[in-house]
Every structure is written in C-alpha cells, then in structure tokens.
Amino acid sequence: MKKLQVLLVAFTLGTMSLFANNIETPEVSKDEIRQQIVELIQSTDFNFDNNTNVNITFTFNTEGEIVVLKVNSISKDVLNFVRTNLNGVKLENPGKVNREYTMPLSVVSK
C-alpha cells in the first residue's frame, strides 16, 4: 500500500511539473522585432561623432524584456547607448524566450 501511495505522489508531481512548464512562445518575425527596436532607438536623442554599424546579440526574458548579451562595437559611447536604451525594455511583441537574436544596426550621427 505504501508503494502505491509513493507512486501516486510521484505521478502527481510529475504531471504538475509538465503543466507548470507550459510557457507560451509567440510567433513574431525577426523583421517585426527589428522594427520595434529601430523605433525605440529613433525616439532617443543622442549624438555620435560618426556613423557606426553594430551587431547586437540579445534575447528576451520571461517578462518580454530585451536582455542585451553582446554589442559588437569598439566605441564605448555606442555600447553604453545600446545597453541604456535597449536593455530591460519591454516590447509589445517580444520574440521567443531565451532564444538569441543577432541584428545589425546602423547608428547614424545627427
């Protein structure tokens, strides 16, 4: 009888963990994510000395916020600009959680 109770408890816990891990993954295209990020960056006021092309690697957390992982730039101004204006920002339509996205971005001087 005790083995049956242990088996029943193990089965219940296993079933509960299956339902607890059911995280919705939205189907959003990379172009839509890029458009949202470009709109975020265009709305900021920051002047650069010259035009710069940057590759940004980022992911989304479970709350839909951007987590910047890597900014391919030598300039500390560009690095700080991207991290300040993108890191922790919540998008309307975020991508998949914990999937790495790499996006080229052009930072243009005004």
N, CA, C and O atoms as a GROMACS GRO file, in nm:
protein
  440
    1MET      N    1   0.082  -0.119   0.000
    1MET     CA    2   0.000   0.000   0.000
    1MET      C    3   0.087   0.126   0.000
    1MET      O    4   0.054   0.224  -0.066
    2LYS      N    5   0.199   0.122   0.075
    2LYS     CA    6   0.287   0.237   0.083
    2LYS      C    7   0.352   0.265  -0.052
    2LYS      O    8   0.373   0.381  -0.088
    3LYS      N    9   0.386   0.159  -0.128
    3LYS     CA   10   0.445   0.178  -0.260
    3LYS      C   11   0.344   0.243  -0.355
    3LYS      O   12   0.383   0.324  -0.440
    4LEU      N   13   0.219   0.210  -0.342
    4LEU     CA   14   0.115   0.269  -0.426
    4LEU      C   15   0.099   0.418  -0.395
    4LEU      O   16   0.080   0.498  -0.487
    5GLN      N   17   0.107   0.455  -0.269
    5GLN     CA   18   0.096   0.596  -0.232
    5GLN      C   19   0.216   0.676  -0.284
    5GLN      O   20   0.199   0.788  -0.333
    6VAL      N   21   0.335   0.620  -0.274
    6VAL     CA   22   0.455   0.687  -0.324
    6VAL      C   23   0.446   0.703  -0.475
    6VAL      O   24   0.482   0.809  -0.529
    7LEU      N   25   0.399   0.601  -0.544
    7LEU     CA   26   0.383   0.607  -0.689
    7LEU      C   27   0.280   0.712  -0.729
    7LEU      O   28   0.299   0.784  -0.827
    8LEU      N   29   0.170   0.721  -0.654
    8LEU     CA   30   0.066   0.819  -0.682
    8LEU      C   31   0.119   0.963  -0.661
    8LEU      O   32   0.088   1.052  -0.740
    9VAL      N   33   0.196   0.985  -0.555
    9VAL     CA   34   0.253   1.116  -0.529
    9VAL      C   35   0.353   1.153  -0.638
    9VAL      O   36   0.354   1.266  -0.686
   10ALA      N   37   0.438   1.059  -0.679
   10ALA     CA   38   0.536   1.084  -0.785
   10ALA      C   39   0.467   1.117  -0.917
   10ALA      O   40   0.509   1.207  -0.989
   11PHE      N   41   0.362   1.044  -0.949
   11PHE     CA   42   0.285   1.069  -1.072
   11PHE      C   43   0.220   1.208  -1.068
   11PHE      O   44   0.221   1.279  -1.169
   12THR      N   45   0.165   1.246  -0.955
   12THR     CA   46   0.100   1.376  -0.941
   12THR      C   47   0.202   1.489  -0.957
   12THR      O   48   0.176   1.586  -1.028
   13LEU      N   49   0.317   1.477  -0.892
   13LEU     CA   50   0.421   1.580  -0.903
   13LEU      C   51   0.474   1.589  -1.046
   13LEU      O   52   0.499   1.699  -1.096
   14GLY      N   53   0.492   1.477  -1.111
   14GLY     CA   54   0.539   1.477  -1.249
   14GLY      C   55   0.440   1.542  -1.343
   14GLY      O   56   0.480   1.617  -1.433
   15THR      N   57   0.313   1.516  -1.324
   15THR     CA   58   0.210   1.577  -1.408
   15THR      C   59   0.201   1.727  -1.384
   15THR      O   60   0.183   1.804  -1.478
   16MET      N   61   0.212   1.768  -1.259
   16MET     CA   62   0.206   1.911  -1.227
   16MET      C   63   0.323   1.986  -1.288
   16MET      O   64   0.305   2.099  -1.334
   17SER      N   65   0.441   1.926  -1.290
   17SER     CA   66   0.556   1.995  -1.348
   17SER      C   67   0.542   2.009  -1.499
   17SER      O   68   0.595   2.104  -1.556
   18LEU      N   69   0.475   1.918  -1.564
   18LEU     CA   70   0.452   1.931  -1.708
   18LEU      C   71   0.366   2.052  -1.739
   18LEU      O   72   0.394   2.126  -1.834
   19PHE      N   73   0.262   2.074  -1.662
   19PHE     CA   74   0.174   2.186  -1.686
   19PHE      C   75   0.236   2.319  -1.641
   19PHE      O   76   0.204   2.424  -1.697
   20ALA      N   77   0.323   2.314  -1.542
   20ALA     CA   78   0.386   2.436  -1.494
   20ALA      C   79   0.488   2.489  -1.595
   20ALA      O   80   0.513   2.610  -1.598
   21ASN      N   81   0.545   2.404  -1.678
   21ASN     CA   82   0.645   2.445  -1.775
   21ASN      C   83   0.585   2.486  -1.909
   21ASN      O   84   0.658   2.506  -2.005
   22ASN      N   85   0.456   2.498  -1.916
   22ASN     CA   86   0.391   2.536  -2.040
   22ASN      C   87   0.400   2.687  -2.059
   22ASN      O   88   0.312   2.762  -2.016
   23ILE      N   89   0.509   2.733  -2.124
   23ILE     CA   90   0.532   2.875  -2.149
   23ILE      C   91   0.493   2.903  -2.293
   23ILE      O   92   0.534   2.834  -2.385
   24GLU      N   93   0.413   3.006  -2.310
   24GLU     CA   94   0.372   3.044  -2.444
   24GLU      C   95   0.489   3.107  -2.517
   24GLU      O   96   0.558   3.193  -2.463
   25THR      N   97   0.512   3.063  -2.641
   25THR     CA   98   0.616   3.121  -2.724
   25THR      C   99   0.549   3.190  -2.842
   25THR      O  100   0.498   3.124  -2.931
   26PRO      N  101   0.550   3.321  -2.843
   26PRO     CA  102   0.483   3.393  -2.950
   26PRO      C  103   0.557   3.376  -3.082
   26PRO      O  104   0.679   3.362  -3.086
   27GLU      N  105   0.481   3.378  -3.190
   27GLU     CA  106   0.538   3.369  -3.323
   27GLU      C  107   0.550   3.509  -3.380
   27GLU      O  108   0.456   3.560  -3.441
   28VAL      N  109   0.665   3.571  -3.361
   28VAL     CA  110   0.691   3.706  -3.409
   28VAL      C  111   0.809   3.699  -3.504
   28VAL      O  112   0.910   3.635  -3.473
   29SER      N  113   0.798   3.764  -3.618
   29SER     CA  114   0.906   3.759  -3.716
   29SER      C  115   1.022   3.848  -3.671
   29SER      O  116   1.005   3.941  -3.592
   30LYS      N  117   1.141   3.817  -3.722
   30LYS     CA  118   1.259   3.897  -3.689
   30LYS      C  119   1.243   4.039  -3.741
   30LYS      O  120   1.291   4.134  -3.678
   31ASP      N  121   1.178   4.055  -3.854
   31ASP     CA  122   1.157   4.189  -3.909
   31ASP      C  123   1.071   4.275  -3.818
   31ASP      O  124   1.096   4.395  -3.803
   32GLU      N  125   0.970   4.214  -3.756
   32GLU     CA  126   0.884   4.288  -3.664
   32GLU      C  127   0.962   4.329  -3.538
   32GLU      O  128   0.945   4.440  -3.487
   33ILE      N  129   1.045   4.239  -3.488
   33ILE     CA  130   1.127   4.272  -3.371
   33ILE      C  131   1.224   4.383  -3.407
   33ILE      O  132   1.244   4.477  -3.329
   34ARG      N  133   1.286   4.374  -3.525
   34ARG     CA  134   1.379   4.477  -3.570
   34ARG      C  135   1.310   4.612  -3.580
   34ARG      O  136   1.366   4.714  -3.538
   35GLN      N  137   1.190   4.615  -3.634
   35GLN     CA  138   1.116   4.740  -3.649
   35GLN      C  139   1.088   4.803  -3.513
   35GLN      O  140   1.099   4.925  -3.497
   36GLN      N  141   1.051   4.722  -3.416
   36GLN     CA  142   1.024   4.774  -3.282
   36GLN      C  143   1.151   4.833  -3.218
   36GLN      O  144   1.146   4.936  -3.152
   37ILE      N  145   1.264   4.766  -3.240
   37ILE     CA  146   1.390   4.814  -3.184
   37ILE      C  147   1.434   4.943  -3.252
   37ILE      O  148   1.482   5.036  -3.186
   38VAL      N  149   1.417   4.950  -3.383
   38VAL     CA  150   1.453   5.073  -3.456
   38VAL      C  151   1.368   5.190  -3.407
   38VAL      O  152   1.420   5.300  -3.390
   39GLU      N  153   1.240   5.167  -3.383
   39GLU     CA  154   1.153   5.273  -3.331
   39GLU      C  155   1.199   5.319  -3.193
   39GLU      O  156   1.194   5.438  -3.162
   40LEU      N  157   1.244   5.226  -3.109
   40LEU     CA  158   1.294   5.262  -2.976
   40LEU      C  159   1.418   5.350  -2.986
   40LEU      O  160   1.429   5.450  -2.916
   41ILE      N  161   1.508   5.313  -3.072
   41ILE     CA  162   1.634   5.387  -3.083
   41ILE      C  163   1.614   5.522  -3.150
   41ILE      O  164   1.681   5.619  -3.114
   42GLN      N  165   1.523   5.531  -3.247
   42GLN     CA  166   1.499   5.658  -3.314
   42GLN      C  167   1.437   5.761  -3.222
   42GLN      O  168   1.454   5.881  -3.243
   43SER      N  169   1.366   5.717  -3.120
   43SER     CA  170   1.300   5.810  -3.030
   43SER      C  171   1.394   5.871  -2.926
   43SER      O  172   1.352   5.957  -2.848
   44THR      N  173   1.519   5.827  -2.923
   44THR     CA  174   1.615   5.880  -2.826
   44THR      C  175   1.698   5.991  -2.889
   44THR      O  176   1.717   5.995  -3.010
   45ASP      N  177   1.746   6.080  -2.806
   45ASP     CA  178   1.832   6.190  -2.851
   45ASP      C  179   1.975   6.165  -2.804
   45ASP      O  180   2.008   6.178  -2.686
   46PHE      N  181   2.057   6.128  -2.898
   46PHE     CA  182   2.198   6.106  -2.867
   46PHE      C  183   2.278   6.134  -2.993
   46PHE      O  184   2.243   6.084  -3.100
   47ASN      N  185   2.382   6.213  -2.983
   47ASN     CA  186   2.464   6.248  -3.098
   47ASN      C  187   2.595   6.171  -3.096
   47ASN      O  188   2.665   6.166  -2.994
   48PHE      N  189   2.627   6.112  -3.210
   48PHE     CA  190   2.754   6.041  -3.226
   48PHE      C  191   2.843   6.121  -3.318
   48PHE      O  192   2.797   6.203  -3.398
   49ASP      N  193   2.974   6.098  -3.305
   49ASP     CA  194   3.069   6.170  -3.389
   49ASP      C  195   3.066   6.122  -3.533
   49ASP      O  196   3.086   6.201  -3.626
   50ASN      N  197   3.041   5.993  -3.553
   50ASN     CA  198   3.038   5.939  -3.689
   50ASN      C  199   2.937   5.825  -3.698
   50ASN      O  200   2.884   5.779  -3.597
   51ASN      N  201   2.911   5.781  -3.820
   51ASN     CA  202   2.818   5.671  -3.843
   51ASN      C  203   2.887   5.540  -3.806
   51ASN      O  204   3.005   5.520  -3.834
   52THR      N  205   2.811   5.450  -3.743
   52THR     CA  206   2.866   5.324  -3.697
   52THR      C  207   2.769   5.212  -3.727
   52THR      O  208   2.648   5.225  -3.708
   53ASN      N  209   2.823   5.100  -3.775
   53ASN     CA  210   2.743   4.978  -3.792
   53ASN      C  211   2.777   4.883  -3.679
   53ASN      O  212   2.894   4.858  -3.650
   54VAL      N  213   2.674   4.832  -3.614
   54VAL     CA  214   2.691   4.750  -3.494
   54VAL      C  215   2.608   4.623  -3.508
   54VAL      O  216   2.497   4.627  -3.560
   55ASN      N  217   2.662   4.511  -3.462
   55ASN     CA  218   2.584   4.388  -3.450
   55ASN      C  219   2.548   4.370  -3.303
   55ASN      O  220   2.635   4.371  -3.216
   56ILE      N  221   2.419   4.353  -3.277
   56ILE     CA  222   2.370   4.338  -3.140
   56ILE      C  223   2.318   4.196  -3.123
   56ILE      O  224   2.239   4.149  -3.205
   57THR      N  225   2.362   4.128  -3.019
   57THR     CA  226   2.309   3.997  -2.984
   57THR      C  227   2.229   4.013  -2.856
   57THR      O  228   2.278   4.064  -2.756
   58PHE      N  229   2.103   3.968  -2.861
   58PHE     CA  230   2.014   3.984  -2.746
   58PHE      C  231   1.918   3.867  -2.738
   58PHE      O  232   1.908   3.785  -2.830
   59THR      N  233   1.847   3.861  -2.628
   59THR     CA  234   1.745   3.760  -2.605
   59THR      C  235   1.631   3.826  -2.529
   59THR      O  236   1.639   3.945  -2.495
   60PHE      N  237   1.527   3.752  -2.501
   60PHE     CA  238   1.413   3.801  -2.424
   60PHE      C  239   1.398   3.718  -2.298
   60PHE      O  240   1.414   3.596  -2.302
   61ASN      N  241   1.365   3.783  -2.186
   61ASN     CA  242   1.337   3.709  -2.064
   61ASN      C  243   1.189   3.673  -2.061
   61ASN      O  244   1.116   3.702  -2.156
   62THR      N  245   1.144   3.611  -1.954
   62THR     CA  246   1.006   3.564  -1.947
   62THR      C  247   0.904   3.676  -1.940
   62THR      O  248   0.786   3.654  -1.967
   63GLU      N  249   0.948   3.798  -1.904
   63GLU     CA  250   0.857   3.912  -1.899
   63GLU      C  251   0.850   3.986  -2.033
   63GLU      O  252   0.776   4.083  -2.046
   64GLY      N  253   0.927   3.940  -2.133
   64GLY     CA  254   0.928   4.005  -2.263
   64GLY      C  255   1.023   4.122  -2.273
   64GLY      O  256   1.013   4.202  -2.367
   65GLU      N  257   1.115   4.134  -2.180
   65GLU     CA  258   1.212   4.242  -2.181
   65GLU      C  259   1.336   4.199  -2.258
   65GLU      O  260   1.374   4.082  -2.256
   66ILE      N  261   1.398   4.295  -2.326
   66ILE     CA  262   1.521   4.269  -2.400
   66ILE      C  263   1.636   4.255  -2.302
   66ILE      O  264   1.650   4.334  -2.208
   67VAL      N  265   1.720   4.153  -2.323
   67VAL     CA  266   1.842   4.135  -2.246
   67VAL      C  267   1.957   4.138  -2.346
   67VAL      O  268   1.977   4.043  -2.422
   68VAL      N  269   2.032   4.248  -2.347
   68VAL     CA  270   2.144   4.265  -2.440
   68VAL      C  271   2.259   4.176  -2.393
   68VAL      O  272   2.306   4.189  -2.280
   69LEU      N  273   2.303   4.087  -2.481
   69LEU     CA  274   2.411   3.995  -2.447
   69LEU      C  275   2.546   4.045  -2.497
   69LEU      O  276   2.647   4.033  -2.428
   70LYS      N  277   2.546   4.100  -2.620
   70LYS     CA  278   2.673   4.140  -2.680
   70LYS      C  279   2.649   4.254  -2.777
   70LYS      O  280   2.553   4.253  -2.854
   71VAL      N  281   2.737   4.352  -2.774
   71VAL     CA  282   2.736   4.462  -2.870
   71VAL      C  283   2.872   4.463  -2.937
   71VAL      O  284   2.974   4.483  -2.872
   72ASN      N  285   2.873   4.440  -3.068
   72ASN     CA  286   2.997   4.432  -3.143
   72ASN      C  287   3.041   4.571  -3.185
   72ASN      O  288   3.019   4.613  -3.298
   73SER      N  289   3.103   4.643  -3.093
   73SER     CA  290   3.149   4.778  -3.120
   73SER      C  291   3.270   4.810  -3.033
   73SER      O  292   3.280   4.766  -2.919
   74ILE      N  293   3.359   4.888  -3.090
   74ILE     CA  294   3.477   4.932  -3.015
   74ILE      C  295   3.444   5.055  -2.932
   74ILE      O  296   3.500   5.076  -2.824
   75SER      N  297   3.351   5.136  -2.982
   75SER     CA  298   3.316   5.262  -2.917
   75SER      C  299   3.238   5.238  -2.788
   75SER      O  300   3.135   5.170  -2.788
   76LYS      N  301   3.285   5.294  -2.680
   76LYS     CA  302   3.215   5.282  -2.552
   76LYS      C  303   3.085   5.362  -2.553
   76LYS      O  304   2.989   5.326  -2.485
   77ASP      N  305   3.082   5.472  -2.631
   77ASP     CA  306   2.959   5.551  -2.642
   77ASP      C  307   2.847   5.470  -2.704
   77ASP      O  308   2.733   5.474  -2.657
   78VAL      N  309   2.878   5.396  -2.810
   78VAL     CA  310   2.778   5.313  -2.876
   78VAL      C  311   2.734   5.201  -2.784
   78VAL      O  312   2.615   5.171  -2.773
   79LEU      N  313   2.829   5.139  -2.717
   79LEU     CA  314   2.798   5.031  -2.623
   79LEU      C  315   2.705   5.080  -2.512
   79LEU      O  316   2.605   5.015  -2.482
   80ASN      N  317   2.736   5.192  -2.452
   80ASN     CA  318   2.651   5.248  -2.347
   80ASN      C  319   2.515   5.290  -2.400
   80ASN      O  320   2.413   5.271  -2.334
   81PHE      N  321   2.513   5.347  -2.521
   81PHE     CA  322   2.386   5.388  -2.582
   81PHE      C  323   2.293   5.269  -2.602
   81PHE      O  324   2.175   5.276  -2.567
   82VAL      N  325   2.345   5.161  -2.657
   82VAL     CA  326   2.263   5.042  -2.684
   82VAL      C  327   2.216   4.979  -2.554
   82VAL      O  328   2.098   4.945  -2.541
   83ARG      N  329   2.304   4.963  -2.459
   83ARG     CA  330   2.266   4.900  -2.333
   83ARG      C  331   2.169   4.986  -2.253
   83ARG      O  332   2.078   4.933  -2.189
   84THR      N  333   2.186   5.116  -2.257
   84THR     CA  334   2.098   5.205  -2.183
   84THR      C  335   1.958   5.208  -2.243
   84THR      O  336   1.858   5.208  -2.171
   85ASN      N  337   1.950   5.212  -2.376
   85ASN     CA  338   1.821   5.230  -2.443
   85ASN      C  339   1.750   5.100  -2.478
   85ASN      O  340   1.631   5.103  -2.510
   86LEU      N  341   1.818   4.986  -2.474
   86LEU     CA  342   1.754   4.860  -2.509
   86LEU      C  343   1.744   4.761  -2.394
   86LEU      O  344   1.644   4.690  -2.382
   87ASN      N  345   1.846   4.754  -2.310
   87ASN     CA  346   1.848   4.654  -2.204
   87ASN      C  347   1.735   4.678  -2.104
   87ASN      O  348   1.725   4.786  -2.045
   88GLY      N  349   1.650   4.579  -2.085
   88GLY     CA  350   1.541   4.588  -1.990
   88GLY      C  351   1.415   4.651  -2.045
   88GLY      O  352   1.317   4.667  -1.972
   89VAL      N  353   1.414   4.687  -2.174
   89VAL     CA  354   1.296   4.748  -2.235
   89VAL      C  355   1.200   4.638  -2.278
   89VAL      O  356   1.240   4.538  -2.338
   90LYS      N  357   1.075   4.657  -2.247
   90LYS     CA  358   0.972   4.559  -2.281
   90LYS      C  359   0.910   4.595  -2.415
   90LYS      O  360   0.864   4.708  -2.435
   91LEU      N  361   0.909   4.500  -2.508
   91LEU     CA  362   0.850   4.521  -2.640
   91LEU      C  363   0.704   4.478  -2.640
   91LEU      O  364   0.662   4.395  -2.560
   92GLU      N  365   0.628   4.535  -2.732
   92GLU     CA  366   0.487   4.497  -2.745
   92GLU      C  367   0.473   4.352  -2.786
   92GLU      O  368   0.392   4.278  -2.730
   93ASN      N  369   0.553   4.310  -2.885
   93ASN     CA  370   0.551   4.173  -2.936
   93ASN      C  371   0.691   4.114  -2.927
   93ASN      O  372   0.766   4.117  -3.025
   94PRO      N  373   0.728   4.061  -2.811
   94PRO     CA  374   0.864   4.006  -2.797
   94PRO      C  375   0.877   3.873  -2.870
   94PRO      O  376   0.778   3.811  -2.908
   95GLY      N  377   1.001   3.833  -2.890
   95GLY     CA  378   1.028   3.705  -2.953
   95GLY      C  379   1.027   3.592  -2.852
   95GLY      O  380   0.976   3.606  -2.741
   96LYS      N  381   1.084   3.480  -2.892
   96LYS     CA  382   1.087   3.362  -2.806
   96LYS      C  383   1.182   3.383  -2.689
   96LYS      O  384   1.287   3.447  -2.702
   97VAL      N  385   1.145   3.329  -2.576
   97VAL     CA  386   1.224   3.340  -2.454
   97VAL      C  387   1.351   3.258  -2.468
   97VAL      O  388   1.348   3.145  -2.517
   98ASN      N  389   1.464   3.316  -2.425
   98ASN     CA  390   1.595   3.252  -2.422
   98ASN      C  391   1.648   3.210  -2.559
   98ASN      O  392   1.738   3.127  -2.567
   99ARG      N  393   1.594   3.266  -2.666
   99ARG     CA  394   1.649   3.244  -2.800
   99ARG      C  395   1.736   3.365  -2.834
   99ARG      O  396   1.692   3.480  -2.818
  100GLU      N  397   1.857   3.341  -2.882
  100GLU     CA  398   1.947   3.451  -2.914
  100GLU      C  399   1.916   3.506  -3.052
  100GLU      O  400   1.902   3.432  -3.149
  101TYR      N  401   1.904   3.637  -3.058
  101TYR     CA  402   1.882   3.708  -3.183
  101TYR      C  403   2.006   3.794  -3.210
  101TYR      O  404   2.058   3.857  -3.118
  102THR      N  405   2.052   3.798  -3.334
  102THR     CA  406   2.161   3.886  -3.374
  102THR      C  407   2.108   3.977  -3.482
  102THR      O  408   2.050   3.932  -3.580
  103MET      N  409   2.128   4.107  -3.462
  103MET     CA  410   2.072   4.206  -3.552
  103MET      C  411   2.173   4.313  -3.585
  103MET      O  412   2.234   4.370  -3.495
  104PRO      N  413   2.192   4.341  -3.715
  104PRO     CA  414   2.278   4.455  -3.749
  104PRO      C  415   2.201   4.586  -3.729
  104PRO      O  416   2.081   4.593  -3.755
  105LEU      N  417   2.271   4.686  -3.683
  105LEU     CA  418   2.207   4.814  -3.655
  105LEU      C  419   2.303   4.925  -3.696
  105LEU      O  420   2.422   4.920  -3.666
  106SER      N  421   2.249   5.026  -3.765
  106SER     CA  422   2.329   5.141  -3.806
  106SER      C  423   2.297   5.258  -3.715
  106SER      O  424   2.182   5.300  -3.704
  107VAL      N  425   2.400   5.309  -3.650
  107VAL     CA  426   2.386   5.426  -3.564
  107VAL      C  427   2.440   5.544  -3.644
  107VAL      O  428   2.558   5.549  -3.678
  108VAL      N  429   2.350   5.639  -3.673
  108VAL     CA  430   2.383   5.750  -3.762
  108VAL      C  431   2.399   5.878  -3.680
  108VAL      O  432   2.317   5.908  -3.592
  109SER      N  433   2.504   5.953  -3.710
  109SER     CA  434   2.522   6.081  -3.641
  109SER      C  435   2.425   6.184  -3.695
  109SER      O  436   2.388   6.181  -3.812
  110LYS      N  437   2.383   6.276  -3.607
  110LYS     CA  438   2.285   6.378  -3.646
  110LYS      C  439   2.353   6.510  -3.672
  110LYS      O  440   2.288   6.608  -3.706
   0.00000   0.00000   0.00000
